[in-house]
Amino acid sequence: MSQHVVEGTSVMAYQVVIRPHTDIRNPAPEFVAALAGQFGHARLFAQGKLCVSVPGAVEGDDTAAAVATVLHAAAAHAETSTGGAVALEVTDARYSGDGYCHVFVTCVMTS
């Protein structure tokens, strides 16, 4: 997993790029825990806007739904490990011509 702050013409988001051979549909608990740690970075660097980019996706597959499910699992993990709730709203999902699915989320953390 790598992280970046991405600025576009209308969107600024903290981007997490998933490694090519990560199974987003059946993630390891360590992956979910690592993803849970990214919500704070999104809040700090991009006002709670997060983009999760997954390689090997094609439009019409279930990648966007799988990412949303994993993000909700990561939010639940964050709540149990830190005691603070993370509310998520998936705002967009886009497939790019280079085989990536980009899922945009707004996350709000409460203590």
N, C-alpha and C positions, 0 to 999 in steps of 0.2 A: 504494500500500500504506500503510495506517495501522496504528498499534500502540496497544494499550491493555492495562492489567492489569484482568482481569475477576474479580470475586468473586461467587460464587453461594452458595447454601446449603451445597453440598457440594463445589464445585469452585472452585479459584482457578487461573487460567491467564493466561499472557501471550497476548493476542489480536492476530493479524495479520488485518486485513480487506483482502481483495483488491479492487481497483477493478473496477467493473462490466464494462469492456470488455477485461479481461485474459484472454488465451487460456490457461487453466490446462492444457489438453490438449496444447498446443504452445508452451510458454513460451520467451521469448527468453532467451539466456544471461545477460543482465544481470538478469533477474527471478530466475533460479535463484541467482545470486551474491548478490542482495539478500536473498533468503529465507535463504540460508546464514548471513547475519549476524544473523539473529533468534534462533538457538539460544542464543547467549550471553546475550541479553536475557531469554529464558525462564528460563535457569538463574539469572540474577541476581535477577529480579523475582518469579518464580513457581516456584522450586525445580524447574525443568526441565519444567514443564507448559506446553504451547503449544496454542493453539486457532487454526486457520486457518479463516477464514470467507469463503465464496465466494458472491457474489450470482448470481441467475439460475439457481438449481438447483431441481429438483423431485425428490421422493422416487422412487427407482427408477432415476434416471439414473446415469451413471458418475462423477459429480463426486467422491465420496469416494475412489474408486480413483485418479482422476487426481491428486488432492491428495496421496495417499500416494506415488504415483510421483514427483511433483515434490519432495516432502520428502526422499525417498531420494536423488534427484539433488542436492539442496541439501546433504545430509549428505556426499555424495562430494566435492562442490566444497569444502566446509569442510575436509575432511580434506586435500585436495591443496593448498589455499591456506594452511592454518595448521599442518599436520602433526599435528593432534590429531583423533582419531576421534570421530564422533558416532553413538551407537547410538540408534535410534528404535523406539518401540513405539506403534502406533496403538491407543488405548484405547477410542475411541468415535467414532461419526459420527452426527450428528443433522441432520435437515432441519427448518427452522422454517417456520411459516406465512407468513412474509414473503419467502419465496423464497431463503433462504440455506441452504447446507450448512456445518455446523460440524464440523470434523475435529479431534479432541483427540488429542494426541500427548505422550508422555513422552520427553524426550531426555536422554541422559547423555553428557557430553563428557569425553574423556580426553586427556591431553597426551602 
